[in-house]
Amino acid sequence: MWGRGAPLALVAVGSRGVEASMNTGMFRMAGAFIVVLLTNVTVLLGIIASVYWVDLQTHPSWVARWRPQIKVALGAVFLAYLYTESWINNNMGPQVYGYHWAT
């Protein structure tokens, strides 16, 4: 019923499926890298903006009164974020930290 050429046709279709899945994996990896990069830049710019905002508060308020402590707390939070991200990259799988590090 299938004839002699059927297995070759199935192999050819299967190999195109492998190429398509490799391209999908590459796009997934590139997408994960871009998302992680944008997230890291956003967090860094947010911390920098917060530190500058605290520095610019001159009128008497709780921010001006607690300025050094707030800046230390923001720095500690950022360092904790970096440490946590580093720990996740070293101890978890690519499902957690991104597919771009998996290959």
KADA-V418999 format. One record per backbone hydrogen bond with DSSP energy under -0.5 kcal/mol. NH is the residue of the N-H (numbers start at 1). CO is the residue of the C=O. If there is no record, write none. Layout:
<<NH	CO> <NH	CO>>
//
This chain:
<<6	3> <9	5> <10	6> <11	7> <12	8> <13	9> <14	10> <15	11> <16	12> <17	13> <18	14> <19	15> <20	16> <21	17> <22	18> <23	19> <24	20> <25	21> <26	22> <27	23> <28	24> <29	25> <30	26> <31	27> <32	28> <33	29> <34	30> <35	31> <36	32> <37	33> <38	34> <39	35> <40	36> <41	37> <42	38> <43	39> <44	40> <45	41> <46	42> <47	43> <48	44> <49	45> <50	46> <51	47> <52	48> <53	49> <54	50> <55	51> <56	52> <57	53> <57	54> <58	56> <65	61> <66	62> <67	64> <70	66> <71	67> <72	68> <73	69> <74	70> <75	71> <76	72> <77	73> <78	74> <79	75> <80	76> <81	77> <82	78> <83	79> <84	80> <85	81> <86	82> <87	83> <88	84> <89	85> <90	86> <91	87> <92	88> <96	93> <97	93> <98	94> <101	98> <102	99> <103	99>>
//
